[in-house]
Amino acid sequence: MIRHMVNVCPDDPAILTSELDTLAQSGSRILIVLWLPQRVDVDQQGAIEGRGSFAIVSQKEVAL
């Protein structure tokens, strides 16, 4: 059976690299990495200028 996971990590390349390495070492297959801008309620320009986070979608084969 295949299980899918979504992990979110801060907008920091070192943390992203560590998270990807951890997932790969556990046998997960990375499907996609998305950068998500910070949510800003009033001024959308702030979303472009601000930091965000990364969403990592992965899958892993698990025994039943």
C-alpha positions in Angstrom: 0.0 0.0 0.0 1.3 3.5 -0.8 0.9 6.3 1.7 1.2 10.0 0.8 2.6 12.6 3.2 2.8 16.4 3.1 5.5 18.0 5.2 5.9 21.7 5.7 9.2 23.3 6.6 10.5 26.9 7.0 11.9 28.9 4.0 15.5 27.9 4.8 17.6 25.8 2.3 19.5 24.0 5.1 16.3 22.9 6.8 14.7 21.9 3.4 17.8 19.8 2.6 17.8 18.1 5.9 14.0 17.3 5.6 14.5 15.9 2.1 17.5 13.8 3.2 15.4 12.4 6.2 12.5 11.5 3.9 14.8 9.8 1.4 16.6 7.8 4.1 13.3 6.6 5.4 12.5 5.1 2.0 10.1 7.9 0.9 9.9 9.1 -2.7 9.8 12.8 -3.1 7.0 13.8 -5.6 7.2 17.6 -5.5 8.5 20.5 -3.5 6.5 23.7 -3.5 7.4 27.1 -2.1 4.4 28.7 -0.4 4.5 32.5 0.1 3.7 33.9 3.5 0.0 34.6 3.9 -0.7 38.3 4.2 -4.3 39.4 4.9 -4.2 43.1 3.9 -1.2 43.9 1.6 -0.6 41.3 -1.0 2.8 42.9 -1.9 4.0 41.7 1.5 3.5 38.1 0.3 6.0 38.7 -2.5 8.5 40.4 -0.3 8.1 38.1 2.7 9.4 34.6 3.5 7.2 31.6 3.1 7.6 27.9 3.6 8.1 24.7 1.6 5.6 22.0 1.2 7.0 18.6 0.4 4.7 15.9 -1.0 6.1 12.4 -0.8 5.0 8.8 -0.9 6.2 5.6 0.8 5.3 2.0 0.4 4.1 0.5 3.6 3.2 -3.1 4.6 -0.4 -3.8 5.6 
